[in-house]
Amino acid sequence: MAKREVKTFSVSEVNSLVRSALAERLPSWMVVSGEISGWKHHSSGHCYFSLKDAGSQLPCVMWAGSFKRVKFAPENGMAVLAKGHIEAYVPGGKYQFYADNLEPAGVGALQLAFEQMVKRLRADGLFADGHKKPIPPYPMRIGIVTSESGAALVDIADSIYNRWPCARMFLYPAPVQGAGAADKIAAAIRNINRRHRQLRLDVLIVGRGGGSLEDLRAFNEEVLARAIFDSVIPVISAVGHEIDTTLAELVADARASTPTKAGVAAVPDMREIMGQLANVKS
């Protein structure tokens, strides 16, 4: 009987076969729930970690390009949902989960990012009452940073004019939502402050109408919070309605739950003052 020839595989061939088998048998993408362990954010921008549960763990990689799209700060011990695919790493002889996206389990990514930002900015003192500047009692020059086409501008202007028609209003238009909105609002605030001696504004109103958490995202960005905190001009935040709370409101010197109420917070009522003067004369 002829001796059967046994095929010999190289290490690389075995690992390549495993990779092919995994690619053929497993879904092209899947969502895995687990707890983050061993989180490492490399200087290259890539992230290395494991997902674990009570009985096992799964090594994971997230490339820098994917991590840039994550809206919260992952931490060890955090329960997450990871979307991606399994692939064998041939040189190392091991399989890994390549995560394309991460979402916190049980809470939205935007809400978690907001909570993390609040914690960090509070530790930095941005919400402290000792840093709040008083709103001038009789402002005559009022700056408004909002969209030039939004209803918020009309509401703010009408409210101020109806109460304090002697005031002058100056619009500094900026987009209030969408990509780059927070940077543009912050830039407007910083530019106004750089020209403070020339503009001589008494108070600055920054705001927009209400909306979803995603709509209000610009007002929950750190760049805008720090621009408001650094402003030498008192800032009134006018964002959304009663149920909406943003970082801009927490940092501002005063907050109003609607653009209309921002006008009330900014200026006195001329009729009340005239009535008081009439009483004094009589």
Contacts in CASP RR format, 6 or more apart in sequence:
PFRMAT RR
TARGET T0000
AUTHOR 0000-0000-0000
METHOD contacts of the structure
MODEL  1
MAKREVKTFSVSEVNSLVRSALAERLPSWMVVSGEISGWKHHSSGHCYFS
LKDAGSQLPCVMWAGSFKRVKFAPENGMAVLAKGHIEAYVPGGKYQFYAD
NLEPAGVGALQLAFEQMVKRLRADGLFADGHKKPIPPYPMRIGIVTSESG
AALVDIADSIYNRWPCARMFLYPAPVQGAGAADKIAAAIRNINRRHRQLR
LDVLIVGRGGGSLEDLRAFNEEVLARAIFDSVIPVISAVGHEIDTTLAEL
VADARASTPTKAGVAAVPDMREIMGQLANVKS
9 17 0 8 1.000
12 90 0 8 1.000
15 88 0 8 1.000
15 90 0 8 1.000
15 91 0 8 1.000
15 92 0 8 1.000
15 93 0 8 1.000
16 90 0 8 1.000
18 88 0 8 1.000
18 93 0 8 1.000
18 95 0 8 1.000
19 87 0 8 1.000
19 88 0 8 1.000
19 90 0 8 1.000
22 86 0 8 1.000
22 87 0 8 1.000
22 88 0 8 1.000
22 95 0 8 1.000
23 87 0 8 1.000
26 85 0 8 1.000
26 86 0 8 1.000
27 85 0 8 1.000
28 85 0 8 1.000
29 83 0 8 1.000
29 84 0 8 1.000
29 85 0 8 1.000
29 100 0 8 1.000
30 83 0 8 1.000
30 84 0 8 1.000
30 85 0 8 1.000
30 86 0 8 1.000
31 81 0 8 1.000
31 82 0 8 1.000
31 83 0 8 1.000
31 84 0 8 1.000
32 51 0 8 1.000
32 58 0 8 1.000
32 81 0 8 1.000
32 82 0 8 1.000
32 84 0 8 1.000
32 97 0 8 1.000
33 51 0 8 1.000
33 53 0 8 1.000
33 79 0 8 1.000
33 80 0 8 1.000
33 81 0 8 1.000
33 82 0 8 1.000
33 105 0 8 1.000
34 51 0 8 1.000
34 52 0 8 1.000
34 53 0 8 1.000
34 79 0 8 1.000
34 80 0 8 1.000
34 81 0 8 1.000
34 82 0 8 1.000
34 105 0 8 1.000
35 51 0 8 1.000
35 52 0 8 1.000
35 53 0 8 1.000
35 77 0 8 1.000
35 78 0 8 1.000
35 79 0 8 1.000
35 80 0 8 1.000
36 49 0 8 1.000
36 50 0 8 1.000
36 51 0 8 1.000
36 74 0 8 1.000
36 75 0 8 1.000
36 76 0 8 1.000
36 77 0 8 1.000
36 78 0 8 1.000
36 79 0 8 1.000
36 80 0 8 1.000
37 49 0 8 1.000
37 50 0 8 1.000
37 51 0 8 1.000
37 52 0 8 1.000
37 57 0 8 1.000
37 76 0 8 1.000
37 77 0 8 1.000
38 48 0 8 1.000
38 49 0 8 1.000
38 50 0 8 1.000
38 76 0 8 1.000
39 47 0 8 1.000
39 48 0 8 1.000
39 49 0 8 1.000
39 74 0 8 1.000
39 75 0 8 1.000
39 76 0 8 1.000
40 47 0 8 1.000
40 48 0 8 1.000
40 49 0 8 1.000
41 47 0 8 1.000
41 67 0 8 1.000
42 48 0 8 1.000
44 64 0 8 1.000
45 64 0 8 1.000
45 65 0 8 1.000
45 67 0 8 1.000
46 61 0 8 1.000
46 62 0 8 1.000
46 63 0 8 1.000
46 64 0 8 1.000
46 67 0 8 1.000
47 61 0 8 1.000
47 62 0 8 1.000
47 64 0 8 1.000
47 67 0 8 1.000
47 74 0 8 1.000
48 59 0 8 1.000
48 60 0 8 1.000
48 61 0 8 1.000
49 60 0 8 1.000
49 62 0 8 1.000
49 74 0 8 1.000
50 57 0 8 1.000
50 58 0 8 1.000
50 59 0 8 1.000
50 60 0 8 1.000
51 57 0 8 1.000
51 58 0 8 1.000
51 60 0 8 1.000
51 80 0 8 1.000
51 82 0 8 1.000
51 97 0 8 1.000
52 58 0 8 1.000
58 97 0 8 1.000
59 94 0 8 1.000
59 95 0 8 1.000
59 96 0 8 1.000
59 97 0 8 1.000
60 82 0 8 1.000
60 96 0 8 1.000
60 97 0 8 1.000
60 98 0 8 1.000
60 99 0 8 1.000
61 96 0 8 1.000
61 97 0 8 1.000
61 98 0 8 1.000
61 99 0 8 1.000
62 70 0 8 1.000
62 98 0 8 1.000
62 99 0 8 1.000
62 100 0 8 1.000
62 102 0 8 1.000
63 98 0 8 1.000
66 99 0 8 1.000
66 100 0 8 1.000
66 101 0 8 1.000
69 101 0 8 1.000
70 101 0 8 1.000
70 102 0 8 1.000
70 109 0 8 1.000
71 109 0 8 1.000
71 110 0 8 1.000
71 112 0 8 1.000
71 113 0 8 1.000
72 102 0 8 1.000
72 104 0 8 1.000
72 109 0 8 1.000
72 110 0 8 1.000
72 112 0 8 1.000
72 113 0 8 1.000
72 116 0 8 1.000
73 113 0 8 1.000
73 116 0 8 1.000
74 80 0 8 1.000
74 102 0 8 1.000
78 104 0 8 1.000
79 104 0 8 1.000
79 105 0 8 1.000
79 106 0 8 1.000
80 102 0 8 1.000
80 103 0 8 1.000
80 104 0 8 1.000
80 105 0 8 1.000
81 102 0 8 1.000
81 103 0 8 1.000
81 104 0 8 1.000
81 105 0 8 1.000
82 97 0 8 1.000
82 99 0 8 1.000
82 101 0 8 1.000
82 102 0 8 1.000
83 99 0 8 1.000
83 100 0 8 1.000
83 101 0 8 1.000
83 102 0 8 1.000
83 103 0 8 1.000
84 97 0 8 1.000
84 98 0 8 1.000
84 99 0 8 1.000
84 100 0 8 1.000
84 101 0 8 1.000
85 97 0 8 1.000
85 98 0 8 1.000
85 100 0 8 1.000
86 95 0 8 1.000
86 96 0 8 1.000
86 97 0 8 1.000
86 98 0 8 1.000
87 95 0 8 1.000
87 96 0 8 1.000
87 98 0 8 1.000
88 94 0 8 1.000
88 95 0 8 1.000
88 96 0 8 1.000
89 95 0 8 1.000
89 96 0 8 1.000
102 109 0 8 1.000
103 109 0 8 1.000
104 112 0 8 1.000
110 213 0 8 1.000
110 214 0 8 1.000
110 217 0 8 1.000
110 220 0 8 1.000
111 213 0 8 1.000
113 220 0 8 1.000
114 213 0 8 1.000
114 220 0 8 1.000
114 247 0 8 1.000
117 220 0 8 1.000
117 222 0 8 1.000
117 225 0 8 1.000
117 247 0 8 1.000
118 247 0 8 1.000
118 250 0 8 1.000
121 127 0 8 1.000
121 222 0 8 1.000
121 225 0 8 1.000
121 247 0 8 1.000
121 250 0 8 1.000
121 251 0 8 1.000
125 131 0 8 1.000
126 225 0 8 1.000
126 226 0 8 1.000
126 229 0 8 1.000
126 250 0 8 1.000
126 251 0 8 1.000
127 250 0 8 1.000
127 251 0 8 1.000
131 229 0 8 1.000
132 253 0 8 1.000
132 254 0 8 1.000
133 234 0 8 1.000
133 235 0 8 1.000
133 253 0 8 1.000
134 234 0 8 1.000
134 253 0 8 1.000
135 203 0 8 1.000
135 234 0 8 1.000
135 236 0 8 1.000
135 253 0 8 1.000
135 254 0 8 1.000
135 265 0 8 1.000
135 266 0 8 1.000
136 202 0 8 1.000
136 203 0 8 1.000
136 234 0 8 1.000
137 268 0 8 1.000
138 267 0 8 1.000
138 268 0 8 1.000
139 164 0 8 1.000
139 167 0 8 1.000
139 202 0 8 1.000
139 203 0 8 1.000
139 266 0 8 1.000
139 267 0 8 1.000
140 166 0 8 1.000
140 167 0 8 1.000
140 168 0 8 1.000
140 202 0 8 1.000
141 167 0 8 1.000
141 168 0 8 1.000
141 170 0 8 1.000
141 199 0 8 1.000
141 200 0 8 1.000
141 201 0 8 1.000
141 202 0 8 1.000
142 160 0 8 1.000
142 167 0 8 1.000
142 168 0 8 1.000
142 169 0 8 1.000
142 170 0 8 1.000
142 201 0 8 1.000
142 202 0 8 1.000
142 203 0 8 1.000
142 204 0 8 1.000
142 205 0 8 1.000
142 266 0 8 1.000
142 267 0 8 1.000
143 169 0 8 1.000
143 170 0 8 1.000
143 171 0 8 1.000
143 172 0 8 1.000
143 192 0 8 1.000
143 201 0 8 1.000
143 203 0 8 1.000
143 204 0 8 1.000
143 205 0 8 1.000
144 153 0 8 1.000
144 156 0 8 1.000
144 157 0 8 1.000
144 169 0 8 1.000
144 170 0 8 1.000
144 171 0 8 1.000
144 172 0 8 1.000
144 204 0 8 1.000
144 205 0 8 1.000
145 172 0 8 1.000
145 173 0 8 1.000
145 174 0 8 1.000
145 185 0 8 1.000
145 188 0 8 1.000
145 189 0 8 1.000
145 192 0 8 1.000
145 204 0 8 1.000
145 205 0 8 1.000
145 206 0 8 1.000
145 207 0 8 1.000
146 152 0 8 1.000
146 153 0 8 1.000
146 156 0 8 1.000
146 171 0 8 1.000
146 173 0 8 1.000
146 174 0 8 1.000
146 176 0 8 1.000
146 205 0 8 1.000
146 206 0 8 1.000
146 207 0 8 1.000
146 208 0 8 1.000
146 238 0 8 1.000
146 259 0 8 1.000
147 153 0 8 1.000
147 173 0 8 1.000
147 174 0 8 1.000
147 175 0 8 1.000
147 176 0 8 1.000
147 208 0 8 1.000
148 171 0 8 1.000
148 173 0 8 1.000
150 176 0 8 1.000
150 208 0 8 1.000
150 209 0 8 1.000
151 209 0 8 1.000
151 259 0 8 1.000
152 176 0 8 1.000
152 207 0 8 1.000
152 208 0 8 1.000
152 209 0 8 1.000
152 238 0 8 1.000
152 259 0 8 1.000
153 171 0 8 1.000
153 259 0 8 1.000
155 258 0 8 1.000
155 259 0 8 1.000
155 260 0 8 1.000
156 205 0 8 1.000
156 238 0 8 1.000
156 259 0 8 1.000
156 260 0 8 1.000
156 262 0 8 1.000
156 263 0 8 1.000
157 169 0 8 1.000
158 260 0 8 1.000
159 259 0 8 1.000
159 260 0 8 1.000
159 261 0 8 1.000
159 262 0 8 1.000
159 263 0 8 1.000
159 264 0 8 1.000
160 167 0 8 1.000
160 169 0 8 1.000
160 263 0 8 1.000
160 266 0 8 1.000
160 267 0 8 1.000
161 167 0 8 1.000
161 169 0 8 1.000
163 263 0 8 1.000
163 264 0 8 1.000
163 267 0 8 1.000
163 268 0 8 1.000
163 269 0 8 1.000
163 270 0 8 1.000
164 267 0 8 1.000
164 268 0 8 1.000
164 269 0 8 1.000
164 270 0 8 1.000
165 270 0 8 1.000
166 270 0 8 1.000
167 267 0 8 1.000
170 199 0 8 1.000
170 201 0 8 1.000
172 188 0 8 1.000
172 191 0 8 1.000
172 192 0 8 1.000
173 188 0 8 1.000
174 181 0 8 1.000
174 184 0 8 1.000
174 185 0 8 1.000
174 187 0 8 1.000
174 188 0 8 1.000
175 181 0 8 1.000
175 184 0 8 1.000
175 185 0 8 1.000
175 218 0 8 1.000
176 185 0 8 1.000
176 207 0 8 1.000
176 208 0 8 1.000
176 209 0 8 1.000
176 218 0 8 1.000
176 219 0 8 1.000
177 208 0 8 1.000
177 215 0 8 1.000
177 216 0 8 1.000
177 217 0 8 1.000
177 218 0 8 1.000
178 217 0 8 1.000
178 218 0 8 1.000
180 218 0 8 1.000
181 217 0 8 1.000
181 218 0 8 1.000
182 217 0 8 1.000
182 218 0 8 1.000
182 219 0 8 1.000
182 221 0 8 1.000
182 223 0 8 1.000
182 224 0 8 1.000
183 221 0 8 1.000
183 223 0 8 1.000
185 206 0 8 1.000
185 218 0 8 1.000
185 219 0 8 1.000
185 224 0 8 1.000
185 227 0 8 1.000
186 221 0 8 1.000
186 223 0 8 1.000
186 224 0 8 1.000
186 226 0 8 1.000
186 227 0 8 1.000
187 227 0 8 1.000
189 204 0 8 1.000
189 206 0 8 1.000
189 224 0 8 1.000
189 227 0 8 1.000
189 228 0 8 1.000
189 231 0 8 1.000
189 235 0 8 1.000
190 227 0 8 1.000
190 230 0 8 1.000
192 199 0 8 1.000
192 201 0 8 1.000
192 204 0 8 1.000
192 231 0 8 1.000
192 233 0 8 1.000
193 230 0 8 1.000
193 231 0 8 1.000
193 232 0 8 1.000
193 233 0 8 1.000
196 232 0 8 1.000
196 233 0 8 1.000
201 233 0 8 1.000
202 233 0 8 1.000
202 234 0 8 1.000
203 233 0 8 1.000
203 234 0 8 1.000
203 235 0 8 1.000
203 236 0 8 1.000
203 266 0 8 1.000
204 231 0 8 1.000
204 233 0 8 1.000
204 234 0 8 1.000
204 235 0 8 1.000
204 236 0 8 1.000
205 235 0 8 1.000
205 236 0 8 1.000
205 238 0 8 1.000
205 262 0 8 1.000
205 263 0 8 1.000
205 266 0 8 1.000
206 228 0 8 1.000
206 235 0 8 1.000
206 236 0 8 1.000
206 237 0 8 1.000
206 238 0 8 1.000
206 248 0 8 1.000
206 252 0 8 1.000
207 219 0 8 1.000
207 237 0 8 1.000
207 238 0 8 1.000
207 239 0 8 1.000
207 248 0 8 1.000
207 259 0 8 1.000
207 262 0 8 1.000
208 216 0 8 1.000
208 219 0 8 1.000
208 238 0 8 1.000
208 239 0 8 1.000
208 240 0 8 1.000
208 259 0 8 1.000
209 238 0 8 1.000
209 239 0 8 1.000
209 240 0 8 1.000
209 241 0 8 1.000
209 258 0 8 1.000
209 259 0 8 1.000
210 216 0 8 1.000
210 239 0 8 1.000
210 240 0 8 1.000
210 241 0 8 1.000
210 244 0 8 1.000
211 240 0 8 1.000
211 241 0 8 1.000
211 244 0 8 1.000
213 220 0 8 1.000
216 239 0 8 1.000
216 240 0 8 1.000
216 244 0 8 1.000
216 246 0 8 1.000
218 224 0 8 1.000
219 237 0 8 1.000
219 239 0 8 1.000
219 246 0 8 1.000
219 247 0 8 1.000
219 248 0 8 1.000
219 249 0 8 1.000
220 246 0 8 1.000
220 247 0 8 1.000
220 248 0 8 1.000
221 247 0 8 1.000
222 247 0 8 1.000
224 247 0 8 1.000
224 248 0 8 1.000
225 247 0 8 1.000
225 248 0 8 1.000
225 250 0 8 1.000
225 251 0 8 1.000
226 251 0 8 1.000
228 235 0 8 1.000
228 237 0 8 1.000
228 248 0 8 1.000
228 251 0 8 1.000
228 252 0 8 1.000
229 251 0 8 1.000
234 253 0 8 1.000
234 254 0 8 1.000
235 252 0 8 1.000
235 253 0 8 1.000
235 254 0 8 1.000
236 252 0 8 1.000
236 253 0 8 1.000
236 254 0 8 1.000
236 255 0 8 1.000
236 256 0 8 1.000
236 262 0 8 1.000
236 263 0 8 1.000
236 265 0 8 1.000
236 266 0 8 1.000
237 246 0 8 1.000
237 248 0 8 1.000
237 249 0 8 1.000
237 251 0 8 1.000
237 252 0 8 1.000
237 254 0 8 1.000
237 255 0 8 1.000
237 256 0 8 1.000
237 262 0 8 1.000
238 255 0 8 1.000
238 256 0 8 1.000
238 258 0 8 1.000
238 259 0 8 1.000
238 261 0 8 1.000
238 262 0 8 1.000
238 263 0 8 1.000
239 246 0 8 1.000
239 248 0 8 1.000
239 249 0 8 1.000
239 255 0 8 1.000
240 257 0 8 1.000
240 258 0 8 1.000
240 259 0 8 1.000
241 257 0 8 1.000
241 258 0 8 1.000
242 257 0 8 1.000
244 257 0 8 1.000
249 255 0 8 1.000
254 265 0 8 1.000
255 265 0 8 1.000
256 262 0 8 1.000
256 263 0 8 1.000
256 264 0 8 1.000
256 265 0 8 1.000
END
